[in-house]
Amino acid sequence: MIPQILSIDVPKYLKMSLWQVVHPADLCFKLPDNVSLEEGAMCEPLSVGLHGCRRASIGPETTALIMGAGPIGLVTMLAARAFGAPRIVIVDVDDYRLSVAKQLGADDIVKVSTNMQVCQPLLD
């Protein structure tokens, strides 16, 4: 049994913590002894980023625009760089996430607003 609390993405209105999860064994993978739990936790976000870069045919001639500088957006940015993208622009509403993206190698960052009053003149 794992002594830590397992986190599962559930809607926020449920407000629950789970101590145990029953999951089909054929959907579980034992991490090798040389892979930490933190490294193992990054496998899924990294696979999303790699899949997105493959689907978008990212390569040395591709400028990448990534919408969102959360965990998946950041690993997608790193994957795009590994695929050879010469220019990567990342967009988010949060200054801290954008600063992390810049530190990790984004060429340009764009802060957007969730305020529709700011956006309305652009839509007219």
C-alpha positions as CSV (number, residue, x, y, z in Angstrom):
1,M,0.0,0.0,0.0
2,I,1.3,3.5,-0.9
3,P,1.5,5.7,2.3
4,Q,0.8,9.0,0.4
5,I,-2.6,10.4,-0.5
6,L,-3.4,9.7,-4.1
7,S,-4.7,12.6,-6.1
8,I,-7.3,12.1,-8.8
9,D,-8.7,14.8,-11.0
10,V,-12.3,15.3,-9.8
11,P,-14.7,18.2,-10.1
12,K,-13.9,20.8,-7.5
13,Y,-17.5,20.8,-6.2
14,L,-17.0,17.2,-4.9
15,K,-14.3,18.4,-2.5
16,M,-12.9,15.0,-1.5
17,S,-9.7,13.3,-0.7
18,L,-9.1,9.7,-1.5
19,W,-7.0,7.4,0.7
20,Q,-7.4,4.4,-1.6
21,V,-8.3,3.9,-5.2
22,V,-9.3,0.6,-6.8
23,H,-8.0,0.6,-10.3
24,P,-7.8,-2.3,-12.9
25,A,-4.3,-3.8,-12.7
26,D,-4.0,-3.9,-16.5
27,L,-4.1,-0.1,-16.6
28,C,-1.4,0.3,-14.0
29,F,2.4,0.3,-14.5
30,K,5.0,-0.4,-11.9
31,L,7.7,2.2,-12.0
32,P,11.3,0.9,-12.2
33,D,13.3,1.3,-9.0
34,N,15.4,4.0,-10.8
35,V,12.4,6.2,-11.5
36,S,11.1,8.4,-8.7
37,L,7.4,9.0,-8.0
38,E,7.9,12.6,-9.2
39,E,9.5,11.5,-12.4
40,G,6.7,8.9,-12.9
41,A,4.1,11.6,-12.3
42,M,5.5,13.6,-15.3
43,C,5.0,10.7,-17.7
44,E,1.4,11.5,-18.5
45,P,1.8,15.3,-19.1
46,L,5.0,14.6,-21.2
47,S,3.1,12.0,-23.3
48,V,0.4,14.6,-24.0
49,G,3.1,17.1,-25.1
50,L,4.8,14.6,-27.3
51,H,1.6,13.5,-28.9
52,G,0.6,17.1,-29.6
53,C,4.0,17.8,-31.2
54,R,3.7,14.7,-33.4
55,R,0.1,15.6,-34.4
56,A,1.2,19.1,-35.3
57,S,4.2,17.9,-37.2
58,I,6.5,20.2,-35.2
59,G,10.0,20.5,-36.7
60,P,12.8,22.8,-37.5
61,E,10.6,25.0,-39.8
62,T,7.7,25.3,-37.3
63,T,6.8,28.2,-35.1
64,A,4.8,26.8,-32.2
65,L,2.0,28.7,-30.4
66,I,1.1,27.0,-27.1
67,M,-2.2,28.0,-25.4
68,G,-1.7,27.7,-21.7
69,A,1.5,27.7,-19.5
70,G,0.3,25.1,-17.0
71,P,2.1,21.8,-16.5
72,I,1.0,20.3,-19.8
73,G,1.7,23.5,-21.7
74,L,5.2,23.7,-20.3
75,V,6.1,20.2,-21.1
76,T,4.6,20.7,-24.6
77,M,6.9,23.7,-25.0
78,L,9.9,21.6,-23.9
79,A,8.8,18.8,-26.3
80,A,8.4,21.4,-29.2
81,R,11.9,22.6,-28.5
82,A,13.2,19.0,-28.6
83,F,11.4,18.5,-31.9
84,G,13.4,21.4,-33.3
85,A,10.9,24.3,-33.2
86,P,13.0,27.5,-33.7
87,R,10.4,29.8,-32.2
88,I,7.9,29.1,-29.4
89,V,5.2,31.5,-28.2
90,I,3.2,30.6,-25.1
91,V,0.0,32.3,-24.0
92,D,-1.6,32.4,-20.5
93,V,-3.6,34.7,-18.2
94,D,-1.2,34.2,-15.3
95,D,2.0,36.2,-14.9
96,Y,3.8,33.6,-12.7
97,R,3.2,30.8,-15.2
98,L,4.4,33.0,-18.0
99,S,7.6,33.8,-16.1
100,V,8.2,30.1,-15.6
101,A,7.7,29.6,-19.4
102,K,10.2,32.3,-20.1
103,Q,12.7,30.7,-17.7
104,L,12.2,27.4,-19.4
105,G,13.0,28.8,-22.8
106,A,9.9,30.3,-24.4
107,D,10.9,32.8,-27.1
108,D,7.9,35.0,-26.5
109,I,5.2,35.1,-23.9
110,V,1.7,36.7,-24.3
111,K,-0.5,37.6,-21.4
112,V,-4.2,37.5,-22.3
113,S,-7.2,38.7,-20.3
114,T,-10.3,36.9,-19.1
115,N,-12.0,40.3,-18.9
116,M,-14.6,40.4,-21.7
117,Q,-14.8,44.2,-21.4
118,V,-11.2,44.4,-22.6
119,C,-11.9,42.0,-25.5
120,Q,-15.2,43.5,-26.6
121,P,-13.7,46.4,-28.7
122,L,-11.6,43.9,-30.6
123,L,-14.7,41.9,-31.5
124,D,-16.7,44.9,-32.8
